[in-house]
Amino acid sequence: MTYVLVGAAGFFIGLAAHDLAVQSLTEGSRLRPFLGTCPRCGQPRGWLRSTCPTCERRVGREIVITAATTLAALAFARTLGPSWELIPYLAFLLLTTALVVTDLDAYRIVDRLNLPGTIVVAAALAVTAFALGEGDALLRGIEGAAAYFVGASVLFLLARGRGFGAGDVKLAPQLGLFTAYLGWGVLGWAVFATAMIGGLIALVMIVGGAANRRSELPYGPPMVLGAWAAIAMVGVGAIPVPS
């Protein structure tokens, strides 16, 4: 029953994340999930229509996003089990999915989503950790957030902003928090998976002719996917967690 509920939550997380992403890229627009906002014309299509009545765009990527968030939510549930900790992790899934979409659409980790969103999901994890007596895990998560932020800052300075922007630096703390909370090894694998995923995406795009060696590709999606993958790996026993 838990997996059914989590799978349904993952589906709706995908819908909400897509709306938040599209709306956040329009300056001055209110953030209202579940409107079914069309990414082409910005008008509320509604989620019961497959075609936008304004610009006639058909639903496409929304299906991919909801499938990805449903699978990710189930993977998180496998890792955390029927625990209250799952709630902040699902909130983390919502926020990071929206940021992936904005980075793909506009090469931006949008501050109006990322900064307040990070505070909210971090506070939710902190409250849950204190309630469950997981203070040590929370402290490790905070240290992981700081470590990932410092590492991302160094990479930003070395790259001089090419291919790795300030938005990626601001994204790093929440990824470090939610991976290191489960263990230092999880954070380490998240960083490794990020490098592998980013390299694979770049290779595929270069081979496919969609990019060249000088093209700047968004690095936020590999960072998020790397964190998701590391959290999922805990659930299948590929990464041991502290007892």
C-alpha positions in Angstrom: 0.0 0.0 0.0 2.9 2.4 0.8 4.3 2.0 -2.7 0.9 2.7 -4.3 0.6 5.9 -2.3 4.2 6.9 -3.0 3.8 6.2 -6.7 0.7 8.3 -6.9 2.6 11.1 -5.0 5.5 10.8 -7.4 3.1 11.2 -10.4 1.5 14.4 -8.9 5.0 15.7 -8.0 5.9 15.5 -11.7 2.8 17.6 -12.6 3.5 20.2 -9.9 7.2 20.4 -10.7 6.5 21.1 -14.4 4.1 23.9 -13.5 6.4 25.5 -11.0 9.3 25.4 -13.5 7.3 26.9 -16.3 5.8 29.6 -14.1 9.1 30.5 -12.4 10.7 31.4 -15.8 8.1 34.1 -16.3 9.0 37.1 -14.2 6.2 38.3 -12.0 4.1 35.2 -12.4 2.6 33.5 -9.4 3.7 30.0 -8.6 0.6 27.8 -8.7 1.1 24.1 -9.3 -1.5 21.9 -11.0 -2.7 24.5 -13.5 -1.2 22.5 -16.4 0.7 25.6 -17.6 1.8 25.3 -21.3 5.6 25.8 -21.7 5.1 27.3 -25.1 2.6 30.0 -24.5 2.5 30.1 -20.7 -1.3 29.8 -20.6 -3.0 27.4 -18.2 -4.0 24.4 -20.3 -5.3 22.2 -17.5 -4.2 18.7 -16.9 -7.4 17.1 -18.4 -6.5 18.4 -21.8 -3.8 16.8 -24.0 -3.6 19.9 -26.3 -3.3 23.5 -25.3 -6.4 25.4 -26.5 -4.3 28.6 -27.0 -1.3 27.4 -29.1 -2.3 23.8 -29.8 0.9 22.3 -28.3 0.4 18.7 -27.4 1.5 17.2 -24.1 4.9 15.5 -24.5 7.7 16.0 -22.1 5.2 16.2 -19.2 4.7 12.4 -19.6 8.5 11.8 -19.3 8.7 14.0 -16.2 5.9 12.3 -14.4 7.3 8.9 -15.3 10.7 9.9 -13.9 9.3 11.4 -10.7 7.1 8.3 -10.1 10.1 6.0 -10.4 12.3 8.3 -8.3 9.6 8.5 -5.6 9.4 4.7 -5.5 13.2 4.4 -5.3 13.2 6.9 -2.4 10.5 4.8 -0.7 12.6 1.7 -1.2 15.6 3.4 0.5 13.8 5.1 3.4 10.9 2.7 3.9 7.6 3.8 5.5 9.3 6.6 7.5 8.4 10.2 8.2 11.8 11.0 6.5 10.2 10.1 3.2 8.1 13.3 3.3 11.1 15.8 3.1 12.7 13.6 0.5 9.6 13.8 -1.6 9.7 17.6 -1.2 13.3 17.5 -2.3 12.2 15.4 -5.3 9.6 18.1 -6.2 12.1 21.0 -5.9 14.9 19.3 -7.8 12.6 18.2 -10.6 11.4 21.7 -11.1 15.0 23.0 -11.2 16.0 20.4 -13.8 13.3 21.6 -16.0 14.3 25.3 -15.7 17.9 24.4 -16.4 17.0 22.5 -19.5 14.6 25.2 -20.7 16.7 28.3 -19.9 20.1 27.2 -18.6 19.1 28.6 -15.2 18.7 27.3 -11.7 16.0 29.8 -10.8 16.7 31.6 -7.5 13.0 32.2 -6.8 12.6 28.4 -6.7 15.9 27.2 -5.5 16.7 29.5 -2.6 13.3 29.5 -0.7 12.8 25.9 -1.7 16.1 24.8 -0.3 15.2 26.5 3.0 11.8 24.7 3.2 13.1 21.2 2.3 16.1 21.6 4.7 13.8 22.8 7.5 11.4 19.8 6.9 14.3 17.4 7.0 15.7 19.0 10.2 12.3 18.9 12.0 11.9 15.2 11.0 15.4 14.3 12.1 14.9 15.9 15.5 11.6 14.2 15.9 13.1 10.8 15.1 16.2 11.3 17.1 18.5 11.4 14.0 20.6 14.4 15.1 23.8 12.7 14.0 22.5 12.1 10.5 21.3 15.7 10.3 24.7 17.0 11.4 26.4 14.8 8.8 23.9 16.1 6.2 24.8 19.7 7.1 28.5 18.9 6.8 27.8 17.3 3.5 25.9 20.4 2.3 28.9 22.5 3.2 31.4 20.2 1.6 29.4 20.0 -1.7 29.0 23.8 -1.7 32.8 24.3 -1.2 33.6 21.7 -3.9 31.2 23.3 -6.3 32.6 26.8 -5.6 36.1 25.6 -6.4 34.9 24.0 -9.6 33.1 27.2 -10.5 36.3 29.2 -10.0 38.3 26.8 -12.0 35.8 26.7 -14.8 35.4 30.5 -14.7 31.7 30.0 -15.1 31.9 28.1 -18.4 29.8 24.9 -18.2 29.4 25.3 -14.5 27.5 28.3 -13.3 26.7 30.1 -10.1 23.3 28.4 -10.1 24.9 25.0 -9.9 26.9 26.2 -6.9 23.6 27.3 -5.2 22.1 23.9 -6.1 24.9 21.9 -4.4 24.0 22.4 -0.7 20.6 20.7 -0.9 22.1 17.8 -2.9 24.8 17.5 -0.3 22.4 17.6 2.6 20.0 15.0 1.3 22.7 12.5 0.2 25.1 12.9 3.1 22.2 12.6 5.5 22.1 8.9 4.5 25.9 8.6 4.7 29.2 10.0 3.4 29.4 7.2 0.9 26.1 8.3 -0.6 27.4 11.8 -1.2 30.6 10.4 -2.7 28.6 8.2 -5.1 26.4 11.2 -6.0 29.4 13.2 -7.1 30.8 10.2 -9.0 27.4 9.5 -10.7 27.1 13.2 -11.6 30.4 13.1 -13.4 29.5 9.9 -15.2 26.0 11.1 -16.2 27.3 14.5 -17.3 30.0 12.9 -19.4 27.6 10.4 -21.0 25.1 13.1 -21.9 27.8 15.3 -23.4 29.2 12.3 -25.4 25.8 11.4 -26.8 25.0 14.9 -27.8 28.4 15.4 -29.5 28.1 12.1 -31.4 24.5 12.9 -32.3 25.6 16.3 -33.6 23.5 18.3 -31.1 26.6 19.8 -29.5 30.3 20.1 -30.0 33.3 20.2 -27.6 32.9 23.9 -27.0 29.2 23.8 -26.3 28.0 24.7 -22.8 25.6 22.2 -21.5 23.5 22.6 -18.4 25.1 20.8 -15.5 22.2 21.0 -13.0 20.4 17.9 -14.4 23.4 15.6 -14.1 23.9 16.9 -10.5 20.3 16.1 -9.6 20.2 12.8 -11.4 23.5 11.8 -9.7 22.0 12.6 -6.3 18.8 10.6 -7.1 20.8 7.7 -8.3 22.9 7.6 -5.2 19.8 7.7 -2.9 18.3 4.9 -5.0 21.5 2.8 -4.7 21.1 2.7 -1.0 17.7 1.1 -1.4 19.1 -1.8 -3.4 22.0 -2.3 -1.1 24.7 -1.0 -3.4 25.7 1.6 -0.8 25.9 0.6 2.9 24.5 3.2 5.3 25.5 3.8 8.9 23.7 1.7 11.4 
